Every structure is written in C-alpha cells, then in structure tokens.
Amino acid sequence: MDPSLSLTPPGKTTGKLLADESALFINEYEKNYAAGESKPPDVGMPFLLYAPQSDVGVLLIHGLMAAPEEVREWANFLYAKGLTVYAPRLSGHGTSSEDLSVRSYHDWLASVDRGHAILKTCCKKILLAGFSTGAGLALQSAILKPHDFEAVITVSAPLKFKSFSSSFAELLNGFNHFCNLIGMDNLARKFVKNDADNPHINYLLCPVSSFVQVKKLMRNVRQSLSEIDIPVLVIQAKNDPKVAPESGPTIFQHLGSDKKHFAWVDYHMHGIVRGGIALDVFKEVESFLAAYILINPLSP
C-alpha cells in the first residue's frame, strides 16, 4: 500500500464533513494570515487517509503550536499498516500565533470531537493517538467519552513542563490581562520564544495564554486518569528538554487500565514523531496495536 495516497472515503456524509473542515481552515488561514509567520496552507490542512480494507480508524492529534503536518509521518506509518487515519487541525493552529492566543483547550477538544465525527462515518472502531498537547487531548477525550474508543496512544504528554517561563505562565497571563484592562498593552508580554524542533511547521512564538490552557487541560487529565480503563500506550523521551520526562511514568502510574504499557525512547529532543527517531516510536506503536489485534501482527 502506498501511504502517500489518500483513497476517497465512501458516503456523502464523510465528504461533507471533510469539506467543512477544509473550508473552516482556509477561512481562518486567510483571516489570520501573518506574513513571515504563517506556513504554507498544506502544513495546516487536516487530512484523511482512508483504508477500505479495515474497520479501524485512528484519530491522530498534533501538538501545541504545530499542525497536522507534524504527524504526517506517523499517519503514513499507520496507513501503511492498513488503518484509516484522520489528523484534525486544532483550533488556532496552522494560521498564526495571534490566532492561537485567543483559543482555549475547549476549542481544541471541539476540533478533536469533529474529527471523531468524521471517523465514525467510515470506521467501526476508533483509536486515539496524540503527540505532546495532542496526547493530553487524546487522554481527555478518552475520559470524556469512555465508551467511544478502543485504545489510547500518548507520546510526550505534557503533564509537567521543564521551561522556567511555563512555571510563571499563569502569573504572566494575569499581568497581561491587567495591562489590557488599564489600556497599557505595550507593557504586556503575550508571547515567549519557541525553540521549535520543526520551524517549517511550528510557530516560533508561543502565546503565554496557550501555556495556561495546556496546564489547565493537563490538571483535568491528571485528576481523572484513573477513569481510563481501555488499553493505553505511554511513550516518553528520556531527555525531553520541554516536557519533564517524569510526565510519562506519572501518567502511566495513575491510569486505571490494567492493559497499559510504557516505553522510554532514548532521545534528547521533544519532537520524536518525525525523522529517524520516529522509527523507534512507531515500533512501540506497532507492537501495542498488534498485541490488541488492532493491526495484523504479520503486517510488513
């Protein structure tokens, strides 16, 4: 199977929902385009890879300040294993950091929910998978919809950040709101520099408000991890410079499922779902899916 090919899914409903998501992105891209910052539209466009021979679909969620292109290699891998894959675009992503700054994690969950609706039109079984903030959203979706998903795969979920700036995100965000209230926006510091692993995909500025939203999301996730009782794979880079490496083991420990698996990836960068190191991640994913007969154990 050629993973570069996306087969046309059956049914008008699927096509209509896909067209709606594409139109939404184009509209928000044109509205929020920032010269020198916005990436080409193909980076942010949500995409579906449809595998008609399987009834299993994967809802594959990208990370903060990224776009669907971030998980393209992972999607191609899963598609080559015979699975349908939909990569949604999280609200405020693929456009500009200014656009992202006014979005909440509830907006991101709504994007995931629409992706779920798309996959339900063409798949009987649906898995959740995500990278970084996308992994947090995958966990929260499993918590909110306990009977809708077969399994969850999380890679580098940000239960705790390592950066100094993220520790004071709430304080700085409050100061920014105060500056806005008194009409002194010139004193506010609404963005911090992002040392991007994939600068052709990621925003180079991170809204302080987005750090706050991710931390809110992950606090909710942590409180309810014990409610997840479906199979879960947790993957964490040992030397992740952005997400505290203990995030992975902590998530694993608090999961309610007795069908949970943990894997370390020996790497020094946060982004581990693209490039050569991604092969180590994909190997763990394949073993997990094969163990629960969600892919053919003998698939090449």
Steps between C-alpha positions, in 0.01 A plus 500: 500500500635843409458723810526812287162422345175601668208296374161663465282396795149365441189703562396860462504561876873436530576720202277780630666500843848496344406789270368696797827458690704602196282807444527596867878483483524703180270765642700527824829489311401791279358695794808453723781482245818667629776566250827345609329276755217303338613180330373382160138383526586134429678491839181580689245316286331209682517172310346156475677184384224248434568125507188319372624154601487584874225610737755659737575872496752712687427854616855640491548832682790742454664711770497860617620763249511230232261377230384174339825484301681426827342154515517428126775238529314327783179507295677350200639223720159412641341515156766265364397256774146501364331756726291801407648818650352845552723785616286794616623858518471636851331839520748787474767288334637513148417872488683740734608525862263795543211274399616233745522755783120537516421126498430277800553130549123464468537628142767237439276226641224617266741451208572147623127431537438601138779265395335224697174569318679463166657166590167365630359532148752252358641292790343268758793511743691817581830551682634822647864596449681825559830674543576748780191717558325273249572211737339694783194561286488130412496409868234759579285375211523145636396630841204695362385221266587178684309269263597655166860388455688170483838621628717807561859568394677794662842632403666766720182617673589824688390418853784727611714745301871556558525860384536780753255720311219244518526496880387862511255484209191564715664795674617655175163435337328680787737794460421512129127512572558781749696698240212455259247621758690823570575565133874436522544207263849629419615366838357152447709201399250280322747274320821314581753365254450140389812298430325300229608147408328544163511872410340428162192381694504657846429857605817675616306691765286333766210690654528511878127436510555170319738377771225580749245304297724194469564502874125521567442209263764284661378572853160369396659199334708413804197510730313248286769261369364227725176506299673376183462123479571430132845395373753784518853537366711774660823605327746757638842625388761454773667837449208711381607867542142637501281246678631369831588132436323393818173597331483164321550276804259712707226467239566127476485455877164676538319331212207284605552250221666164568584487129765770503849505354790742541801560280800732528655642185864592542511846343598857588227693316128546559391424144522122459228430244698623199837398358717202586408484869134463402575143388560406864164654593319328214650163597348533849168607347496202265571253782220652709246489217594146407465386862136611497437371147436852368738433212609177338790368709664380181460827308826603327 
